[in-house]
Amino acid sequence: MPDSAGPVRIGILGASSFAPTTMINPAKGNRDVTVAAVGARDQPSADQFAAKYGIPKAYGSYEALIEDPDLDAVYVLVPTSMHGKWAKVAINSGKHVLVEKPFTANAAEAREIAELAAKSDRVVMEAIQFRHHPLTRRVEQILASGELGTLQRVDVTLCVLLPTFKANCYNYDLAGGAMMDAGSYVVNMARTFGGSTPEVVSAQAKLQKPRVDRAMTAELRYASGHTGRLRCALWSATTFRAVAKVVGEDGELRVISPAAPHIFPLLSVRSANGRRTERFSRRPTYSYQLDAFAGAVLRGEPVRTSPQEAVENMSVIDAVYRAAGLPIREPS
């Protein structure tokens, strides 16, 4: 059941440097949400973070934050290998949960969370923020309209430059890897822009260290017959590159910044209707995502990035790792 009164009081689980971008700043402009607490691994870290960002409560453990009866929801922003563990604790404690991508360490763990969420009356949502931007919604509308004709090829790429090799995303024990990080987005793009969840035909990884991919390429095949390719990297010879291209029998579309459409909010379309460029809002995708989470909690609005969607995403990520000859990630 949706909660009738707002705002949604959210506690951030993990004093992460990403929190200002993903939650704290978007919440400042959202009357339906307030960041009410932060939980860290120790009290000094929590106190320092809370003081810096003006958060009322600070907890020196994750358990203490989740147990706060004044909180409605928890934003899980701990290392990836711990996402599933703390999402379960939060759901069992009666909290709504927004889980930073990737949802879990692997598909099996995602299924556990999905089953738990289905038995609860809580909103559980994966933070795949680009899905909530008007540009992405417009792409889905164009594809559904049939303007491009029968799909033939879907290519999605997100390559970033992250040379801080001590970061969590390069740590296998914390479920790190390019496919887990940037790959969470490109897999979701491949599924969203390709119209269904594809089969992984082959995959090739470039390693930063044993078992940890710094870059990944995979060939895809869809049940409808079209093909695709995904490319992602945290460190590669490719400079920063982000693009999504969908080719159909009757036309094609291209998105310059598909993972962060507010940065270059342009959509190029070529079809029987001619060539055009559509422009969209520069409002941050994280603000739209927070709107969606609050709307689901307060008004029962549908969740676009649901636990079942996350199971589909993690299934492809697991399949890519297996095809590349690498082990899937494991929870800690």
BALOBA-1460 file (C-alpha; in Angstrom, 3 decimals):
// residues 332
<rec num="1" residu="m" x="0.000" y="0.000" z="0.000"/>
<rec num="2" residu="p" x="1.304" y="3.500" z="-0.787"/>
<rec num="3" residu="d" x="2.118" y="5.769" z="2.122"/>
<rec num="4" residu="s" x="-0.472" y="8.555" z="2.210"/>
<rec num="5" residu="a" x="1.630" y="11.299" z="3.787"/>
<rec num="6" residu="g" x="4.967" y="12.736" z="2.836"/>
<rec num="7" residu="p" x="7.707" y="13.569" z="2.680"/>
<rec num="8" residu="v" x="9.514" y="10.229" z="2.444"/>
<rec num="9" residu="r" x="12.198" y="10.229" z="5.147"/>
<rec num="10" residu="i" x="15.250" y="8.533" z="3.647"/>
<rec num="11" residu="g" x="18.376" y="7.254" z="5.369"/>
<rec num="12" residu="i" x="21.547" y="6.888" z="3.308"/>
<rec num="13" residu="l" x="23.287" y="3.594" z="4.023"/>
<rec num="14" residu="g" x="26.956" y="4.326" z="3.380"/>
<rec num="15" residu="a" x="28.809" y="7.646" z="3.661"/>
<rec num="16" residu="s" x="29.746" y="7.546" z="-0.006"/>
<rec num="17" residu="s" x="31.260" y="10.361" z="-2.049"/>
<rec num="18" residu="f" x="28.572" y="9.636" z="-4.655"/>
<rec num="19" residu="a" x="25.719" y="10.514" z="-2.268"/>
<rec num="20" residu="p" x="25.638" y="14.276" z="-2.999"/>
<rec num="21" residu="t" x="25.134" y="13.614" z="-6.726"/>
<rec num="22" residu="t" x="22.789" y="10.669" z="-6.448"/>
<rec num="23" residu="m" x="20.642" y="11.642" z="-3.455"/>
<rec num="24" residu="i" x="21.516" y="14.685" z="-1.333"/>
<rec num="25" residu="n" x="21.371" y="17.384" z="-4.032"/>
<rec num="26" residu="p" x="18.306" y="15.940" z="-5.836"/>
<rec num="27" residu="a" x="16.469" y="15.754" z="-2.500"/>
<rec num="28" residu="k" x="16.982" y="19.490" z="-1.877"/>
<rec num="29" residu="g" x="14.588" y="20.331" z="-4.674"/>
<rec num="30" residu="n" x="12.030" y="17.623" z="-3.940"/>
<rec num="31" residu="r" x="9.172" y="18.365" z="-1.541"/>
<rec num="32" residu="d" x="8.278" y="14.664" z="-1.404"/>
<rec num="33" residu="v" x="11.652" y="13.622" z="0.037"/>
<rec num="34" residu="t" x="13.940" y="14.493" z="2.904"/>
<rec num="35" residu="v" x="17.357" y="13.006" z="3.694"/>
<rec num="36" residu="a" x="16.920" y="12.368" z="7.401"/>
<rec num="37" residu="a" x="19.924" y="10.219" z="8.369"/>
<rec num="38" residu="v" x="23.179" y="8.648" z="7.283"/>
<rec num="39" residu="g" x="24.721" y="5.396" z="8.466"/>
<rec num="40" residu="a" x="28.425" y="4.571" z="8.197"/>
<rec num="41" residu="r" x="30.745" y="1.821" z="9.424"/>
<rec num="42" residu="d" x="31.800" y="3.951" z="12.416"/>
<rec num="43" residu="q" x="30.428" y="6.932" z="14.309"/>
<rec num="44" residu="p" x="33.145" y="9.480" z="13.437"/>
<rec num="45" residu="s" x="32.644" y="8.868" z="9.704"/>
<rec num="46" residu="a" x="28.895" y="9.219" z="10.068"/>
<rec num="47" residu="d" x="29.198" y="12.381" z="12.183"/>
<rec num="48" residu="q" x="31.608" y="13.998" z="9.740"/>
<rec num="49" residu="f" x="29.408" y="13.185" z="6.751"/>
<rec num="50" residu="a" x="26.250" y="14.399" z="8.469"/>
<rec num="51" residu="a" x="27.874" y="17.665" z="9.510"/>
<rec num="52" residu="k" x="29.246" y="18.300" z="6.025"/>
<rec num="53" residu="y" x="25.898" y="17.810" z="4.304"/>
<rec num="54" residu="g" x="23.497" y="19.018" z="6.983"/>
<rec num="55" residu="i" x="21.916" y="15.632" z="7.684"/>
<rec num="56" residu="p" x="20.042" y="15.551" z="11.038"/>
<rec num="57" residu="k" x="20.973" y="12.058" z="12.250"/>
<rec num="58" residu="a" x="24.209" y="10.066" z="12.071"/>
<rec num="59" residu="y" x="24.561" y="6.376" z="12.913"/>
<rec num="60" residu="g" x="27.821" y="4.531" z="13.468"/>
<rec num="61" residu="s" x="26.484" y="1.256" z="12.050"/>
<rec num="62" residu="y" x="24.268" y="0.178" z="9.185"/>
<rec num="63" residu="e" x="22.016" y="-1.766" z="11.566"/>
<rec num="64" residu="a" x="21.331" y="1.307" z="13.690"/>
<rec num="65" residu="l" x="20.199" y="3.346" z="10.704"/>
<rec num="66" residu="i" x="17.868" y="0.624" z="9.429"/>
<rec num="67" residu="e" x="16.337" y="0.203" z="12.873"/>
<rec num="68" residu="d" x="15.426" y="3.913" z="13.145"/>
<rec num="69" residu="p" x="11.591" y="3.897" z="13.388"/>
<rec num="70" residu="d" x="11.399" y="7.463" z="12.070"/>
<rec num="71" residu="l" x="12.796" y="6.471" z="8.657"/>
<rec num="72" residu="d" x="10.489" y="5.404" z="5.836"/>
<rec num="73" residu="a" x="13.139" y="4.325" z="3.345"/>
<rec num="74" residu="v" x="16.773" y="3.306" z="2.978"/>
<rec num="75" residu="y" x="19.082" y="4.168" z="0.077"/>
<rec num="76" residu="v" x="21.656" y="1.353" z="-0.150"/>
<rec num="77" residu="l" x="24.966" y="2.921" z="-1.180"/>
<rec num="78" residu="v" x="27.455" y="0.459" z="0.323"/>
<rec num="79" residu="p" x="29.957" y="-1.559" z="-1.809"/>
<rec num="80" residu="t" x="28.235" y="-3.752" z="-4.400"/>
<rec num="81" residu="s" x="28.973" y="-7.083" z="-2.727"/>
<rec num="82" residu="m" x="26.914" y="-5.879" z="0.260"/>
<rec num="83" residu="h" x="23.892" y="-4.540" z="-1.645"/>
<rec num="84" residu="g" x="21.863" y="-7.718" z="-1.308"/>
<rec num="85" residu="k" x="22.613" y="-8.257" z="2.366"/>
<rec num="86" residu="w" x="21.504" y="-4.803" z="3.452"/>
<rec num="87" residu="a" x="18.565" y="-4.650" z="1.068"/>
<rec num="88" residu="k" x="17.227" y="-7.806" z="2.737"/>
<rec num="89" residu="v" x="17.706" y="-6.351" z="6.217"/>
<rec num="90" residu="a" x="15.959" y="-3.129" z="5.200"/>
<rec num="91" residu="i" x="12.977" y="-4.910" z="3.604"/>
<rec num="92" residu="n" x="12.606" y="-7.182" z="6.622"/>
<rec num="93" residu="s" x="12.649" y="-4.079" z="8.822"/>
<rec num="94" residu="g" x="9.692" y="-2.638" z="6.923"/>
<rec num="95" residu="k" x="11.605" y="-0.007" z="4.981"/>
<rec num="96" residu="h" x="11.137" y="0.993" z="1.354"/>
<rec num="97" residu="v" x="14.451" y="0.460" z="-0.433"/>
<rec num="98" residu="l" x="16.315" y="2.177" z="-3.265"/>
<rec num="99" residu="v" x="19.373" y="0.066" z="-4.156"/>
<rec num="100" residu="e" x="22.235" y="1.656" z="-6.074"/>
<rec num="101" residu="k" x="23.189" y="-0.193" z="-9.242"/>
<rec num="102" residu="p" x="24.119" y="-2.945" z="-9.696"/>
<rec num="103" residu="f" x="21.240" y="-4.354" z="-7.671"/>
<rec num="104" residu="t" x="23.203" y="-7.312" z="-6.267"/>
<rec num="105" residu="a" x="26.396" y="-9.301" z="-6.805"/>
<rec num="106" residu="n" x="24.723" y="-11.781" z="-9.171"/>
<rec num="107" residu="a" x="21.389" y="-12.972" z="-10.553"/>
<rec num="108" residu="a" x="20.780" y="-15.623" z="-7.879"/>
<rec num="109" residu="e" x="21.016" y="-12.983" z="-5.158"/>
<rec num="110" residu="a" x="18.773" y="-10.665" z="-7.176"/>
<rec num="111" residu="r" x="16.122" y="-13.398" z="-7.311"/>
<rec num="112" residu="e" x="16.239" y="-13.702" z="-3.511"/>
<rec num="113" residu="i" x="15.593" y="-9.972" z="-3.154"/>
<rec num="114" residu="a" x="12.852" y="-10.046" z="-5.790"/>
<rec num="115" residu="e" x="11.063" y="-12.878" z="-3.980"/>
<rec num="116" residu="l" x="11.368" y="-11.076" z="-0.657"/>
<rec num="117" residu="a" x="10.121" y="-7.820" z="-2.167"/>
<rec num="118" residu="a" x="7.141" y="-9.563" z="-3.776"/>
<rec num="119" residu="k" x="6.024" y="-10.863" z="-0.372"/>
<rec num="120" residu="s" x="6.250" y="-7.419" z="1.217"/>
<rec num="121" residu="d" x="4.229" y="-4.260" z="0.674"/>
<rec num="122" residu="r" x="7.383" y="-2.184" z="0.374"/>
<rec num="123" residu="v" x="8.710" y="-0.360" z="-2.691"/>
<rec num="124" residu="v" x="12.018" y="-1.872" z="-3.803"/>
<rec num="125" residu="m" x="13.757" y="-0.211" z="-6.735"/>
<rec num="126" residu="e" x="17.139" y="-0.358" z="-8.478"/>
<rec num="127" residu="a" x="18.852" y="2.985" z="-9.124"/>
<rec num="128" residu="i" x="19.229" y="2.836" z="-12.909"/>
<rec num="129" residu="q" x="18.720" y="6.561" z="-13.194"/>
<rec num="130" residu="f" x="18.728" y="7.089" z="-16.972"/>
<rec num="131" residu="r" x="15.529" y="5.055" z="-17.286"/>
<rec num="132" residu="h" x="13.541" y="7.879" z="-15.683"/>
<rec num="133" residu="h" x="14.676" y="10.719" z="-17.934"/>
<rec num="134" residu="p" x="12.207" y="12.009" z="-20.583"/>
<rec num="135" residu="l" x="14.742" y="11.276" z="-23.343"/>
<rec num="136" residu="t" x="14.823" y="7.565" z="-22.499"/>
<rec num="137" residu="r" x="11.044" y="7.467" z="-22.265"/>
<rec num="138" residu="r" x="10.862" y="9.095" z="-25.714"/>
<rec num="139" residu="v" x="13.203" y="6.473" z="-27.194"/>
<rec num="140" residu="e" x="10.918" y="3.766" z="-25.851"/>
<rec num="141" residu="q" x="7.923" y="5.570" z="-27.370"/>
<rec num="142" residu="i" x="9.578" y="5.790" z="-30.798"/>
<rec num="143" residu="l" x="10.516" y="2.111" z="-30.745"/>
<rec num="144" residu="a" x="6.997" y="1.113" z="-29.734"/>
<rec num="145" residu="s" x="5.518" y="3.257" z="-32.527"/>
<rec num="146" residu="g" x="7.266" y="1.182" z="-35.214"/>
<rec num="147" residu="e" x="8.782" y="4.270" z="-36.843"/>
<rec num="148" residu="l" x="12.136" y="2.508" z="-37.279"/>
<rec num="149" residu="g" x="10.560" y="-0.676" z="-38.621"/>
<rec num="150" residu="t" x="11.769" y="-4.133" z="-37.658"/>
<rec num="151" residu="l" x="14.866" y="-3.811" z="-35.490"/>
<rec num="152" residu="q" x="18.159" y="-5.021" z="-36.935"/>
<rec num="153" residu="r" x="20.969" y="-3.887" z="-34.646"/>
<rec num="154" residu="v" x="21.447" y="-2.298" z="-31.217"/>
<rec num="155" residu="d" x="24.856" y="-0.932" z="-30.185"/>
<rec num="156" residu="v" x="25.427" y="0.550" z="-26.729"/>
<rec num="157" residu="t" x="28.678" y="1.886" z="-25.294"/>
<rec num="158" residu="l" x="29.774" y="3.447" z="-22.006"/>
<rec num="159" residu="c" x="33.517" y="3.856" z="-21.569"/>
<rec num="160" residu="v" x="34.820" y="6.041" z="-18.745"/>
<rec num="161" residu="l" x="38.316" y="6.729" z="-17.437"/>
<rec num="162" residu="l" x="38.771" y="5.726" z="-13.813"/>
<rec num="163" residu="p" x="42.496" y="5.295" z="-13.068"/>
<rec num="164" residu="t" x="42.041" y="4.956" z="-9.294"/>
<rec num="165" residu="f" x="42.798" y="1.240" z="-9.235"/>
<rec num="166" residu="k" x="42.331" y="0.972" z="-5.459"/>
<rec num="167" residu="a" x="38.661" y="1.891" z="-5.870"/>
<rec num="168" residu="n" x="35.969" y="-0.627" z="-4.915"/>
<rec num="169" residu="c" x="35.016" y="-1.128" z="-8.553"/>
<rec num="170" residu="y" x="38.404" y="-2.825" z="-9.170"/>
<rec num="171" residu="n" x="38.071" y="-5.159" z="-6.174"/>
<rec num="172" residu="y" x="36.741" y="-8.638" z="-6.964"/>
<rec num="173" residu="d" x="35.865" y="-9.310" z="-3.321"/>
<rec num="174" residu="l" x="33.589" y="-6.258" z="-3.377"/>
<rec num="175" residu="a" x="31.927" y="-7.453" z="-6.623"/>
<rec num="176" residu="g" x="33.930" y="-5.045" z="-8.750"/>
<rec num="177" residu="g" x="34.541" y="-4.945" z="-12.486"/>
<rec num="178" residu="a" x="33.641" y="-2.827" z="-15.505"/>
<rec num="179" residu="m" x="30.734" y="-5.122" z="-16.319"/>
<rec num="180" residu="m" x="29.280" y="-4.592" z="-12.847"/>
<rec num="181" residu="d" x="29.754" y="-0.829" z="-12.891"/>
<rec num="182" residu="a" x="29.352" y="0.765" z="-16.327"/>
<rec num="183" residu="g" x="28.031" y="-2.580" z="-17.528"/>
<rec num="184" residu="s" x="24.914" y="-2.271" z="-15.365"/>
<rec num="185" residu="y" x="23.932" y="0.674" z="-17.535"/>
<rec num="186" residu="v" x="24.833" y="-0.785" z="-20.926"/>
<rec num="187" residu="v" x="22.985" y="-4.029" z="-20.206"/>
<rec num="188" residu="n" x="19.911" y="-2.044" z="-19.229"/>
<rec num="189" residu="m" x="20.285" y="0.023" z="-22.395"/>
<rec num="190" residu="a" x="20.593" y="-3.113" z="-24.501"/>
<rec num="191" residu="r" x="17.422" y="-4.487" z="-22.929"/>
<rec num="192" residu="t" x="15.477" y="-1.215" z="-23.052"/>
<rec num="193" residu="f" x="16.488" y="-0.130" z="-26.561"/>
<rec num="194" residu="g" x="16.520" y="-3.695" z="-27.905"/>
<rec num="195" residu="g" x="12.992" y="-4.427" z="-26.727"/>
<rec num="196" residu="s" x="13.760" y="-7.564" z="-24.711"/>
<rec num="197" residu="t" x="16.461" y="-9.338" z="-22.730"/>
<rec num="198" residu="p" x="19.042" y="-10.691" z="-25.194"/>
<rec num="199" residu="e" x="21.133" y="-13.857" z="-25.226"/>
<rec num="200" residu="v" x="24.896" y="-13.411" z="-24.855"/>
<rec num="201" residu="v" x="26.644" y="-14.946" z="-27.863"/>
<rec num="202" residu="s" x="30.247" y="-14.133" z="-26.952"/>
<rec num="203" residu="a" x="32.262" y="-11.805" z="-24.745"/>
<rec num="204" residu="q" x="35.845" y="-10.599" z="-24.440"/>
<rec num="205" residu="a" x="37.338" y="-8.957" z="-21.366"/>
<rec num="206" residu="k" x="40.406" y="-6.824" z="-20.778"/>
<rec num="207" residu="l" x="41.699" y="-7.352" z="-17.259"/>
<rec num="208" residu="q" x="43.051" y="-4.828" z="-14.799"/>
<rec num="209" residu="k" x="43.997" y="-7.646" z="-12.411"/>
<rec num="210" residu="p" x="43.072" y="-11.352" z="-12.209"/>
<rec num="211" residu="r" x="39.266" y="-11.824" z="-12.365"/>
<rec num="212" residu="v" x="38.629" y="-8.071" z="-12.577"/>
<rec num="213" residu="d" x="37.686" y="-6.620" z="-15.942"/>
<rec num="214" residu="r" x="38.592" y="-3.045" z="-16.810"/>
<rec num="215" residu="a" x="36.771" y="-3.341" z="-20.145"/>
<rec num="216" residu="m" x="34.274" y="-5.717" z="-21.707"/>
<rec num="217" residu="t" x="32.717" y="-6.291" z="-25.117"/>
<rec num="218" residu="a" x="29.860" y="-8.703" z="-25.785"/>
<rec num="219" residu="e" x="27.843" y="-9.758" z="-28.824"/>
<rec num="220" residu="l" x="24.121" y="-10.213" z="-28.298"/>
<rec num="221" residu="r" x="21.227" y="-11.921" z="-30.040"/>
<rec num="222" residu="y" x="17.544" y="-11.160" z="-29.460"/>
<rec num="223" residu="a" x="14.631" y="-13.569" z="-29.731"/>
<rec num="224" residu="s" x="13.114" y="-11.404" z="-32.486"/>
<rec num="225" residu="g" x="16.184" y="-11.981" z="-34.677"/>
<rec num="226" residu="h" x="18.090" y="-8.725" z="-34.377"/>
<rec num="227" residu="t" x="21.591" y="-8.549" z="-32.952"/>
<rec num="228" residu="g" x="23.476" y="-6.231" z="-30.656"/>
<rec num="229" residu="r" x="26.752" y="-5.320" z="-29.057"/>
<rec num="230" residu="l" x="27.601" y="-3.806" z="-25.721"/>
<rec num="231" residu="r" x="30.866" y="-2.201" z="-24.761"/>
<rec num="232" residu="c" x="31.856" y="-0.831" z="-21.375"/>
<rec num="233" residu="a" x="35.068" y="0.191" z="-19.695"/>
<rec num="234" residu="l" x="36.455" y="1.788" z="-16.584"/>
<rec num="235" residu="w" x="39.901" y="2.059" z="-18.152"/>
<rec num="236" residu="s" x="40.781" y="1.430" z="-21.798"/>
<rec num="237" residu="a" x="42.510" y="2.865" z="-24.819"/>
<rec num="238" residu="t" x="39.146" y="4.375" z="-25.708"/>
<rec num="239" residu="t" x="38.686" y="7.867" z="-24.332"/>
<rec num="240" residu="f" x="35.395" y="8.679" z="-22.659"/>
<rec num="241" residu="r" x="32.667" y="7.446" z="-24.971"/>
<rec num="242" residu="a" x="28.950" y="7.025" z="-24.457"/>
<rec num="243" residu="v" x="26.506" y="6.303" z="-27.253"/>
<rec num="244" residu="a" x="23.446" y="4.216" z="-28.045"/>
<rec num="245" residu="k" x="22.442" y="3.432" z="-31.625"/>
<rec num="246" residu="v" x="19.353" y="1.537" z="-32.737"/>
<rec num="247" residu="v" x="19.016" y="0.527" z="-36.390"/>
<rec num="248" residu="g" x="15.788" y="-0.701" z="-37.946"/>
<rec num="249" residu="e" x="14.748" y="-1.548" z="-41.496"/>
<rec num="250" residu="d" x="13.131" y="1.876" z="-41.889"/>
<rec num="251" residu="g" x="15.456" y="4.124" z="-39.932"/>
<rec num="252" residu="e" x="17.744" y="4.609" z="-36.953"/>
<rec num="253" residu="l" x="18.123" y="6.652" z="-33.801"/>
<rec num="254" residu="r" x="21.170" y="7.751" z="-31.843"/>
<rec num="255" residu="v" x="21.627" y="9.006" z="-28.287"/>
<rec num="256" residu="i" x="24.910" y="10.776" z="-27.517"/>
<rec num="257" residu="s" x="24.819" y="10.427" z="-23.732"/>
<rec num="258" residu="p" x="22.472" y="7.529" z="-22.938"/>
<rec num="259" residu="a" x="23.652" y="6.878" z="-19.369"/>
<rec num="260" residu="a" x="23.380" y="10.559" z="-18.409"/>
<rec num="261" residu="p" x="20.938" y="12.062" z="-20.915"/>
<rec num="262" residu="h" x="20.768" y="15.388" z="-19.077"/>
<rec num="263" residu="i" x="24.387" y="16.143" z="-20.061"/>
<rec num="264" residu="f" x="23.744" y="16.032" z="-23.827"/>
<rec num="265" residu="p" x="19.939" y="15.832" z="-23.974"/>
<rec num="266" residu="l" x="19.747" y="15.216" z="-27.724"/>
<rec num="267" residu="l" x="18.080" y="12.423" z="-29.680"/>
<rec num="268" residu="s" x="18.764" y="12.083" z="-33.416"/>
<rec num="269" residu="v" x="16.263" y="10.185" z="-35.565"/>
<rec num="270" residu="r" x="16.308" y="9.266" z="-39.253"/>
<rec num="271" residu="s" x="13.272" y="7.548" z="-40.734"/>
<rec num="272" residu="a" x="10.707" y="7.800" z="-43.523"/>
<rec num="273" residu="n" x="9.537" y="10.926" z="-41.697"/>
<rec num="274" residu="g" x="12.893" y="12.580" z="-42.427"/>
<rec num="275" residu="r" x="15.769" y="13.578" z="-40.156"/>
<rec num="276" residu="r" x="15.228" y="15.379" z="-36.890"/>
<rec num="277" residu="t" x="16.877" y="16.195" z="-33.584"/>
<rec num="278" residu="e" x="14.743" y="16.207" z="-30.453"/>
<rec num="279" residu="r" x="15.889" y="18.128" z="-27.375"/>
<rec num="280" residu="f" x="15.114" y="17.436" z="-23.742"/>
<rec num="281" residu="s" x="15.520" y="18.795" z="-20.226"/>
<rec num="282" residu="r" x="18.902" y="19.250" z="-18.571"/>
<rec num="283" residu="r" x="17.358" y="18.442" z="-15.219"/>
<rec num="284" residu="p" x="19.570" y="15.712" z="-13.684"/>
<rec num="285" residu="t" x="18.492" y="12.119" z="-14.164"/>
<rec num="286" residu="y" x="18.899" y="11.543" z="-10.425"/>
<rec num="287" residu="s" x="16.157" y="14.106" z="-9.785"/>
<rec num="288" residu="y" x="13.780" y="12.210" z="-12.060"/>
<rec num="289" residu="q" x="14.772" y="8.983" z="-10.331"/>
<rec num="290" residu="l" x="13.985" y="10.431" z="-6.911"/>
<rec num="291" residu="d" x="10.631" y="11.655" z="-8.244"/>
<rec num="292" residu="a" x="9.888" y="8.096" z="-9.334"/>
<rec num="293" residu="f" x="10.877" y="6.537" z="-6.014"/>
<rec num="294" residu="a" x="8.826" y="9.027" z="-3.999"/>
<rec num="295" residu="g" x="5.884" y="8.608" z="-6.369"/>
<rec num="296" residu="a" x="5.955" y="4.852" z="-5.880"/>
<rec num="297" residu="v" x="6.139" y="5.158" z="-2.089"/>
<rec num="298" residu="l" x="3.564" y="7.924" z="-1.645"/>
<rec num="299" residu="r" x="1.139" y="7.303" z="-4.500"/>
<rec num="300" residu="g" x="1.692" y="3.725" z="-5.598"/>
<rec num="301" residu="e" x="3.078" y="4.755" z="-8.984"/>
<rec num="302" residu="p" x="4.635" y="1.924" z="-11.028"/>
<rec num="303" residu="v" x="8.336" y="1.087" z="-10.580"/>
<rec num="304" residu="r" x="10.229" y="1.026" z="-13.882"/>
<rec num="305" residu="t" x="13.420" y="-0.465" z="-12.416"/>
<rec num="306" residu="s" x="11.827" y="-3.185" z="-10.308"/>
<rec num="307" residu="p" x="13.511" y="-6.154" z="-8.604"/>
<rec num="308" residu="q" x="12.331" y="-8.415" z="-11.437"/>
<rec num="309" residu="e" x="13.911" y="-6.016" z="-13.934"/>
<rec num="310" residu="a" x="17.086" y="-6.241" z="-11.874"/>
<rec num="311" residu="v" x="17.004" y="-10.047" z="-12.082"/>
<rec num="312" residu="e" x="16.924" y="-9.742" z="-15.882"/>
<rec num="313" residu="n" x="19.834" y="-7.295" z="-15.829"/>
<rec num="314" residu="m" x="21.973" y="-9.394" z="-13.495"/>
<rec num="315" residu="s" x="21.250" y="-12.521" z="-15.571"/>
<rec num="316" residu="v" x="22.822" y="-10.866" z="-18.601"/>
<rec num="317" residu="i" x="25.784" y="-9.597" z="-16.575"/>
<rec num="318" residu="d" x="26.397" y="-13.115" z="-15.242"/>
<rec num="319" residu="a" x="26.158" y="-14.518" z="-18.775"/>
<rec num="320" residu="v" x="28.696" y="-11.991" z="-20.061"/>
<rec num="321" residu="y" x="31.179" y="-12.957" z="-17.362"/>
<rec num="322" residu="r" x="30.738" y="-16.645" z="-18.107"/>
<rec num="323" residu="a" x="31.137" y="-16.070" z="-21.858"/>
<rec num="324" residu="a" x="34.343" y="-14.124" z="-21.181"/>
<rec num="325" residu="g" x="35.701" y="-16.981" z="-19.050"/>
<rec num="326" residu="l" x="35.491" y="-15.044" z="-15.799"/>
<rec num="327" residu="p" x="33.725" y="-15.952" z="-12.554"/>
<rec num="328" residu="i" x="30.498" y="-14.219" z="-11.629"/>
<rec num="329" residu="r" x="30.688" y="-11.905" z="-8.640"/>
<rec num="330" residu="e" x="29.720" y="-13.160" z="-5.172"/>
<rec num="331" residu="p" x="28.094" y="-11.392" z="-2.220"/>
<rec num="332" residu="s" x="30.043" y="-10.651" z="0.957"/>
